[in-house]
Amino acid sequence: MILNSSGQNIYPEELEAVLSGCPYVSEALVVERKGRLVALVYPEIPEDLDMNKRSEIPELIRTTANKSLPVYSKINEVVFVDEPFEKTPKMSIKRYLYW
């Protein structure tokens, strides 16, 4: 659970579920960095996609997710990771590795 500056409880799993429904998202993990909500995303981008379009994808993911999130839990930034997230034997993401 993340507690934001206004005292709202934010559950990263709920935000990650919304992000998982966004285009180009294979896996997502939400963390707090410097008081901001940052989505770490392992993307699923087609190889034939134009380079100009690729640079627009993080903002597309952020705006798409934020349309269905409450004001207090909007994503501030989307950061792509190069490799899939490390997982436990139960296939849960090892969150502590990404804080």
C-alpha positions, -999 to 999 in steps of 0.1 A, spaced: 0 0 0 12 35 -8 0 65 13 -1 97 -8 5 132 4 -33 138 10 -36 107 31 -53 85 5 -45 48 5 -33 36 -30 -31 -1 -37 -5 -7 -65 -22 -39 -75 -54 -20 -86 -33 4 -107 -14 -25 -122 -46 -42 -132 -57 -11 -151 -22 -8 -167 -24 -44 -178 -54 -36 -199 -36 -8 -218 -21 -14 -253 16 -24 -255 18 -35 -218 30 -70 -211 37 -65 -174 34 -35 -150 46 -26 -115 36 7 -97 61 22 -73 64 55 -55 94 76 -62 99 111 -47 62 113 -39 51 105 -75 35 73 -88 57 57 -114 46 28 -136 74 4 -145 63 -14 -177 77 -43 -196 64 -34 -231 50 -55 -258 58 -35 -289 56 -48 -325 90 -47 -343 75 -30 -374 62 0 -354 76 33 -366 103 48 -342 83 81 -339 53 61 -326 75 41 -302 85 73 -284 48 82 -279 39 49 -263 47 57 -226 25 88 -228 -2 68 -245 -1 42 -217 -2 69 -190 -31 88 -204 -51 56 -212 -46 43 -176 -54 77 -160 -88 79 -177 -101 52 -155 -82 60 -122 -93 83 -94 -76 117 -92 -56 108 -62 -40 77 -79 -31 91 -113 2 77 -128 28 105 -131 53 87 -153 57 55 -173 92 40 -174 100 10 -197 122 -18 -183 143 -39 -206 136 -73 -192 105 -91 -176 102 -86 -139 118 -112 -117 92 -135 -101 88 -158 -72 80 -195 -78 43 -186 -75 48 -161 -104 43 -130 -83 66 -101 -91 94 -96 -65 84 -60 -57 112 -54 -32 137 -55 -61 122 -25 -78 117 1 -50 
